[in-house]
Amino acid sequence: MFEISIDLTYQQKTGDAPNPYQWRIRIRNKGVEE
């Protein structure tokens, strides 16, 4: 199975960032043991 967690954080920076939203996507594969 794949575990996908998406975090959305709002940045209050005006003029610096083209998009006010920062996306963080983490994909973990639980089928493989490291």
Secondary structure, DSSP 8 states (H G I E B T S, - for coil): -EEEEEEEEE---SSS-SSSEEEEEEEEETTS--
